[in-house]
Amino acid sequence: MTDATPTPATEAGPTPDAPDYDAMTRDIADVPAVEVITTVAVHLLSAAAVNLGLDKPDSEHKDLDEARKLITALAGLVTASATEISSFHAAPLRDGLKSLQLAFREASIVPDEPGQGPGEKFTGPVYG
């Protein structure tokens, strides 16, 4: 008799159903930082736009509190990384950020004072 105790897949390595985390880690390491930063920024831009109700007319996803958080995070990311990703990548992100900040002001029942809107502590006051 042999002691044929099955080995769990996590100890034996990846199975056809389980992802190969080592390969995924190597793939992430190959992605340039500028691509990671711009991808995250685009996700923040998109999420903020949806929360502002800009995705479609009469959107049921409008949530200004969530939009404020996302815009502030985007402003921090764009401001902090602008010198690292070059103006070629930073300029369109700044334009998108400014558009979101203005859309937020327009969507607000009581607009924030200039300099107090979402992300404006990082970008400075935004004027239309």
N, C-alpha and C positions, 0 to 999 in steps of 0.2 A: 504494500500500500504506500502510496506517496501522499505527501501533505501538499496538495495542490490548492492552496488558498489563493483565490483571485486577487491580483494586485489592483488597487484603485487606479483609475486613469490618471489622476493627478501625480501619482508616484511613477508611473510607467512612461509618462510623456503625453503629448497631445493625442487625442483620438480624433477620428473624423468629425465628431460632433463638437469637440472643444477647440477653441482658438489657440493658436501657437503664440503665446504672449511674448516669447523671446523674439520671434520674427517681427511681431508688431512693434516692440520696443526699438528694434534696429531701424525699422521703417520711420518711426517718429524722429529718431536721431538724425536721419538723413534729410529731414525737412528744414529748409532755411528758416531762421528766426523771423525774417520779414514776412514770410508766407504764413507762419503761425499767427503773428500779430495781426496781419490784415484779415485773416480768416475769422479770428475772434472778434475783431472790430465789425466785420460785416454781419456776424451773428447778432451782436449787440444792436447794430443799426436796424436790422430786420425786426428783432423782438420789440424794440422801442417803437418802431413804426406801427406794428400790429397793436401794441398797447395804446397808441394814440388814436387808433381807429383809422389809420391811413391805408390799410390793406384793401378795403372795399367800402363803398357807400353803406351807411347804416350798419356798420360793423358792431357785432355784439361783444367784441373783445376789448372795448375801451376801458382802460384802467390807468388813470393818470398817476397814481401812486407808484405803480410798477414802472411806468414809463420814466418817471423822474429818476428812479434808481438806476435803470438801464442807461439813461442819457448821462448821468453823473459818472457811472463806471466807464462809459465810452469816452467821455471827456478826459478822464484821468489817464486812460490807456493811450489815447491819441496824443495828448500833451506830453506824457512821459516818454513815449517812443518816437516822437517826430524826428528827433535828431538821429535816431538809430535806423529808421526805415527810409530816409531820404524824402525830399519834398515830392518826388515823383509819386510815392505811395501815400504820403501824409496829406497832400493837398486835397485829393478827392474825399478822404475821410473827414477832414476838417469841414469841407463843404456839406457833406451829409450830416455831420454833427450840428452845424449851424442851422440847417434846414429843420432838423428835429427840434432844436431849441426854440426856433420861431414857431413851429407847429404846436409845440407844447404851450407856449404863451398864448397862441390863438385859441387853443382848446380849453384853456383854463377859464373858469367863471370869474375868478379874481386873479388876474395876472400878477406874477411876482414882479417886484421892483427890479429895474436893470441891475445886474450883478448878483441877484438872489435866485435866479432861475436854476434849473437843473444843469449841473456842470459848469456854471459860470464862475465858481471859485477857482476853476482850473483854466478857463478860457478868457475870463474877463467878461464884462457886459456884452450882450449880443443885441444888436439893433437891426431892425428890418430894413 
